[in-house]
Each structure stands twice: as structure tokens, then as C-alpha cells.
Amino acid sequence: MMVHLRPARPVDAGALGDILYTFQIEMYGRPKMWSGAETIAYCGEMIDNGWVTVAEVAAEAGTETGTEAGAETGVRVVGFLARDGEEVCSLYVAPGARGAGVGQRLMDAARETRARLWLRVMAYNAGARRFYRRNGFSDVGRSDGSENEENLPAITMEWRREGTR
């Protein structure tokens, strides 16, 4: 899978919202946090803030492209990473693109721009925790969930480039 990374554009909000909404359904069997429209609006806010990098691939014949721009160019968005300074706010990959290195490409690009990154991951999300640990993140804190929207236990993880404090 040939993956191209680029800054997100407002027209990508729908595709990003779909990826995030699908994750909710997979994790909870239903939308736990936000409706489809709310996920699109949330992704639009992150895009407007300039936080989002998208991963796109060439669209296969007969598949949805996910964005109006993609419809014109024959590409589809398959993942995204939102970063506010050193904080990784979101990293999601579409189900059909998981295991193909999309998340790794997004994380590598984020680590190229900073000497330190941190994030919060839900404690139940063992797959994400493994991914972050493989990428050099370590646990630096835990919470009972009282401070997050999900009200679920979370782990704060941090990565530092070698030789930095």
C-alpha cells in the first residue's frame, strides 16, 4: 500500500469523521461518545486548528474515496494523526488499512517534528498501547477517567528522542 501524507483540508472532515465514528462502533458496538455528525464536526475543528495530517492511498476502482477532493484525484483518506504541539490528540486508521503501516507512517512523521510527544490512551485499548510502546512511548501516568469525556481509565504515555531530556 503506497501511503501519501499531507496536511488535512476542510473537505477531509467527512472522511476523518467516518474513521473516528467507525472506531466507536467497533469499540463499543454503538456510538458511545458522538454521533456521526458530531465526529465530523470534531474532526473539522482539529483541521481548522491546523493539527491534522492525513494518510491517503490510491482509490481502488469501485470504492468510495471519502472526500470530494479524493473523488477528483482518485485517492482516499485511510488514516489521520492530530497533534497539538507535543500532544498527540488522535491517531486513527480505517479498518481496511490497519496493519499496512499507515499508523506507523503517521507516527514517524510526527516524531520527525518534535523531540518529545505525549498522549493519553484508554487503558482498555491494548492494541494502541502496544503500538505506542513499540514506538518508544512509556507510561508516565494513570487516571481513573474522571477527567476525560469517556469517563474511562486512561494511561498517559510519553516519547522522547534519544539524547533529549
N, C-alpha and C positions, 0 to 999 in steps of 0.2 A: 504494500500500500504506500503510494507516494504521497506524503503529507506536506502541505504548504502552510506555514504560519504567517499571519498578518494581523494588524490591529483590527478590532471589530468595528463595524459600521452600524449606524442605527437600523438599517434594514436587516441586520443579523439577529435582532432581538427575538423574533419569532422562532428561529431555529434553535437559539440558545435556550429559550423558554421551554421548547419542546423537549430538549435533552434533560433539563432540570425536572420538568414535570414527570417525564418517564422514570427518572430515578426515584421520585417519591412513590410512584405506583409500585415499582419493583421492591422498594424497601418496606413499604407499609401496606401494600395491597390496595391502597387508595390514596388520594391526595391528603396528606396529613397536615401540611402547612398552608399551601397556597393552591388556588385554582389555576387552571391553565392561563387565564388572562393575567392573574397576579404574577405568575412566574415570568411571563413575557415582560410585564411592566418592571419587575425587579431587574431582569437582565438588561432592559433598556436603560435603567438608572446607572447600572455599572458601566455600560457602554458610554453613556453621556459623561461619566466621571473620568473616562479615559483609562479604565483599569483592565480592559479585556483584550486578550489575544485569542484568536480563533485558529483552529486547525481545520483545514479543508482538504478534500480529495476530489479527484475527477469523478463526476457522477456516472454511474453505470446506466446504460440505456434502459429506459422504462422506470427509473427510480425518481422519487421526489428529490429536489435539490435543496429544499429547506429555506432558501432565501430568494427574493426577487433577483438579486444580483447573481446568485447561483444559476437561476433559470437562464440568464443571459449568457453566462460564461461556461456553463456545463460543469460546475463544481458544487459540492455540498459540504456544509459545515458538519464535522463529526466530533468536535470537542471544543472546550474552551477553558482558559485559566484567567481568573480575575485577581489582580494584585493591586493593593493599595499600599504603596511604599514597600515596606518589608513584609507586610501581611498578605499571605495567600488566602484570599476570601473564598474562592470557589475553584474547583477543578473537577470537571465532569466530562465524560466521554460517552458518546452514543453507544447503545448496546452492540450494534453490528461492527463497531470499530474497536471494541475493547480487546486487549491482548495483542494489538498490532503495533504498539509503540507510540500511539498518539499521545497518551498521558505523559510518557517519558519525554517526548519531543517538547511538549509544553513546559514541563518542569525544567528540562535542560535550558530552555530559553530564559526562563525566569531566573535561574541560578546564575546565568551569564551576566545579569544586570545588577546583582547585589552580592555583598559579602555575607549577608545574613538574611534568612527568611524565617518566618514563623507562621503557624496556623493552628486552628482548632479542628479536631476531628471527633466525630461522635464515637464514644467508646465501643458501641456495638459494631462499628464498621471495620471489621478485622481486615478486609481486603485493602482498604485505603491505608490503614495503619501499617500493613506490610509494605505497601508501595512506598510510603514515606520513609520507613526505616531503611529500605533498600537504597533510597536516595540520600541517606546520611542524616535524616532527621532523628532527633532523640526526644524522649518525653521530658518536659520541663515543668509540667503542672497538670493537675486534675481538678475537675469541678463536678458537682452533683447535678448540674443542669439548671440550677435556679437562676442563672444569669443569661441563659440563651433562650431564643424563641421556641426551640424544640422541647425545652424542659427535660432534656436527656443528658446523662453524664457525658462529659467531653474531656478530651486529653489535649493539652497544649503541647505542640511539638516545635522544635527549632532546628535549623540547619545553619552551620557557619562554614564558610570557605576555610580550608586549611590555612593556618598561619594568621588568622584573624581572631580578634577577641570579641 
